[in-house]
Amino acid sequence: MPTTPATPADPEPTPNPPTRPPRPGRLGVGIISAGRVGAVLGSALRSVDHQIIGVHAVSEASRERAELLLPGVPLLEVEDIVERAELVLLAVPDDALAGLVQGLADLKRWQPGQLVVHTSGAYGTAVLEPARRCGAIPLAIHPAMTFGGFSTDVARLVGCPMAVTAPAAVLPIGQALAVELGGEPFVLPEQSRPAYHAALAHGANHLVTLVNQAVRILAAAGVEDGAATLTPLLSAALDRALREGEAGLTGPVARGDAGTVRTHLEALAALRDANGRPLDDVVATYRVLAEATLQRREATGALGEQQVRALREALAAPPAEPGRDSNTSPAD
């Protein structure tokens, strides 16, 4: 007797994948504004499950940056962000910070228990005093890096030193936020913030000016790709400066070669850029930095009296007329 084929059993329903429970301590974050710093830090906070409730962006570049780094986050007015956010991140220019904080305090927009974080390196929490008087919790967190406003900056935050300034009772909150951003927090006293920021600006910003001047010198001397020519030298010099300090210094001032310094100044004074203009700013910078280097070599006893005197005479002397023979010759 033929048997009836068994009806296949219905497959068991696939269970829904378990939903990840919300992480404790997640906050609603508002970003003012979507500049290079604010958008990047907002993206970093979003990556660890904080909710970005809104971002303030005025310029077209800021709006594009917000769309790129914080997709789906609504663009809101400043007052709306402060009203809705548990953590307000103020990433505005230094000179705009005090007025913004005071203005929102005058409008009674700051809320008790609300975290207010600014990213200025030059200021501590005193600039947030109007918000604190309204009951907000003031924090100052400054990543010691430059920002391009791109997604790659988020990865560069990992391991970045971050200066944290806050009242002692809430200092752990600031340190925890720095860690969530990927950084390595260190406590910086209020009174140390201006000098700290000056050090970073002097090192990073003026380095860019200095390197650009070197590229301009090479261009005026007929070297087509100055950046490529300088890359190995400057990479090695920066590495040695950070690892060895002044012990890594080389060059004519370090050696006491006054003749070479004089020849450099004459050569720089004779150069013209593509528009026929002299490189006056380059000559001035060379003199100032050479004198600063000389002062350090003198203070550490690395140069003798006669060398120091000869170098100062070379730095003070007006450059020779273009085409006039010099009595000195470059040292090796």
N, C-alpha and C positions, 0 to 999 in steps of 0.2 A: 504494500500500500504506500503510495507516494506520500512523502512527508511535506508538510507546508514549511517553506523557509521561515526561519525565525525573523521577526521584525527587529531591525537594529534598534537598540535602546537609544533614546535621545541622549545626546552628549550632555554631560553635566555643564551647567552654565559656568562660564569663566568668571571667577570672582573679580570684582573691581579692584584695581591696584590700590593698596592702602595710601591714604592721603597723609602727607607729612604733617605732623602736628606743628602748629606755629611755634617758633622759637620764643622763649621767654624774653621779656624786655624789649620787644620790637616797638619802634616808635613811628609816629607819623611825622615825617620830616618835610619842612618847607625850605626851599633854596632861594636866597636873594644874594646874588643874581647868577645867571647862567653864563658867567665869564669863563675863562680858561680853568680857574680853580674850582668855582662852584659846581659846574657841570660834572667835572671829574670826580670830586668828592661825593656828589650826589649819586653818581653811578656806583662808586665803591660802597656806599652805604646800602644802596639798593641790592647789591650783589650778596649782602649778608642779611637779606630779608626785611630790612626797614622799608616802610612804605613811603614813597615820595608823593606827598599829597598835592604839591604844586611847585611851580618854579616861576620866578619873575625874570623876564627877558625883554629888553627894550629894543636893542639894535638888531638888524637883520642877521648879523653874524652870531649874536647870542641866541636868537631863535633857531637858527640852523644847528647850532651846537646842542641846544636842548633837544631838538628832534633827533639828533644823531646819538647822543649819549643817554638821554632820558626819554625814549620813545613812549608815547602814550600818556605822559605826564602833562596835566593841563597847565597852560600859561595863566597865571593869576596876578592880580594886583598885590602890592606889598601888604596892604591892610588885610586882605583876605587870607594871605598866607599866614600872617601872624595870628589871626583869629582861629585858624583851623589846626595849626601845627603844634605838636608836643615838643619838637626840637626845631628851632629856627637857625639855619646856617647862614651867616652873613659873610658873603664872599665879595664885598664891594671894595673899591679903592680906599686906601688908607684915609685920604682927606675927606671922604664922604661918610666915614663910619660914625663919627661922633654926632653929626647932624641927623643922621638917620635914626640912631638910637634915641636921641633926645626928642625928635619929632614924634616918634611912635609913643614915647612916654607921655608927651603933652596931650596926645590924643587918647591916652589911657588904653592902648591896645595890648601892651604886655600883660601876660596872665600869671598869676601865682603858680609856682611849680613848673613853669615852662622853661625848658633848657634853651639858652641863647648862646650860640657858639660863633665867634668870629675867627677869621683865618689870617688876620694881619700879623706880620712878624714884629712890627714896631710897637704894638700896643699890648698891654696885658688886659686885666679885667676892669681897671678903673674906668675905661671908656664905656663900659657897660653899666656903670653905676645907675643911670636913670632907669634902666630895665630892672636892676636888682631892687631898687626902691619900690617898684611895682610888684615885687614878689617873684620875679624870674630868677633863674639860676645862671650866673655868668661863667662862661668858660672861654679860654683863648687857646686854640690849637693851631700850630703853624708847622706844616711839613717843610723840611729843609731841602726843597728841590724846586726846579723850574717846571712850569707847566706849559704845554703846547696846546692844551684843550682837545686832545685826541684820546681815543680809547686806549692807546698804548700807555698813557700816563697812569691808568689804573694799575697796570702790572708793575710800573715803576714805584708805586707807593709801597710795595712789599719790602719791608726792611728799612724803609726811609726813616731817619731820625725825625721826631716830631716834638717840638717844644710845647709843653703844657703848662699853662698858668691858670690857677683857680684858687678860690678860698679853700683852706685846708679840709673843711668838712665835705666838700664835693670834688676834691682833687681826684679820688678814685674813679669818678664818673668820666672826667676828662681823659684819664689814662686809658680807661676801657674803650672809649670812643676812638682814641688814636690806634689802639690795637685792632679794633674792628675795621678801621681804614687800611690795615695792613702794616702800620708803622711801628716804630720802636720809640715809645714815649720817654721823654726825660723832663724832669721838673725844672722850670725856669722861673726865678723870682721876678716879680713885677718890675723892679727897678733895673733888671738886667736886659729887659726886652729891647730898648733902643740900641744898646751896644751890640747885642746879639744880631739884630737885623742889619746894623751897619756892617758888621763883619761879612754877613752873607751877601749883601748888595755889593760891597767893595770887591769881594772875591769873584762873584759870578758875573755881575753886570760889567764891571770894569775889565774883566777878562775878555768879554766879548768885544769891547772897544779896542783893547790892546791887540787881539788877534786880527781884527778887521784892519787895524793900522798896518800890521805886518803884511797882510795880503795886499794892501794898497801900495806899500813900498815895492813889493815884488812886481806888481803890475806896472808901476812907473819905471821899473828897471828892465822891463821887457820879458818877465817870466809870465807865461800865459796862465797856468793853473797854480796860483799861489797856495790855495787851500791844500791841494794834493802834495805840494812841495813841503808844506809846514806840518802835515799830519803826523809823520813819525817823530819828528823833533818835539812838537808840542805835547804829544801823547806821553812821550818819555819824560819830558820836563815836568808835566803835571803829576805823573805818577811818583817821580822822585821827590817833588815838593811835598806831597802829602805823606810820603813814607819817611823821608829823611829830614824834612824841614830845611833850614838854611844850609845844612851839610850837602844838600844836592845842588847848590848853586855853582854854575860855571860861567865862563865868559870873560870879557876883557876887564870889567870892573872888579870881578872877583879875583882876577889874577894881578890887578894893578897895572894893566897895559894902557897907560894914558895916551900913547900914540894911536892906538886903534880907536879909542873913544873919539879923539879929535878927528880922525879920518872918517868915522861914521857920521859925525855931525856935519862935516863938509859935504859928504856924499848926499845926505838927506836934504840939506839946504839947496843942493843943485837940482834935485828931482822936480818934475812937474807931472801932474796927472793928465788924463786924456783931454782935459779942457784947458791945459796950459797953466793951471794954478799951482802954486807951490804948496808943499805939504807942511804948512806951518804948524798945524796941530800935532803932527807926528814928531816934529823936531822938539816942540815944547814937552810932549810926553816923554820922549827919550831922555831929555835933560832931567826932568823931575824924578823919573824912576831910577835913573843912574845915580842921582844924588841920594835917593833913599837907600839904594843898595850900598852905596859907599858909606853912608852913616852906619849901617849895620856891620859892615866889614871892619870899620874903624872901632866900633864899640866892642866887638868880639876879639879885637887884636889880630885879625887875620891879615891886615896890611900894616906896613911900617909907615912912619911919619912922612918919609920922602915920597912914597907911593901915593899916600892920601893927598899930599900937597900937589903933586903932579896931576892927579885926576881932577882935583878941584879947579886947577888952572885950565885944564882942557875943557871942562864943562862950562866954565865962565867965559872962555874966549869966544868972540864972534867967529862964525864960520868963514873960511877963506873964500875969496871971490871965485866963482866957477872958472876953471881953467888955470887958476894960479897954482903953481907947484907948492906942495907942502914940504916942510922940513922934516916931517915925521913920516915913518913908514909903518904899515900895519904889522902887528906882532903875529906870530904863528897862532 
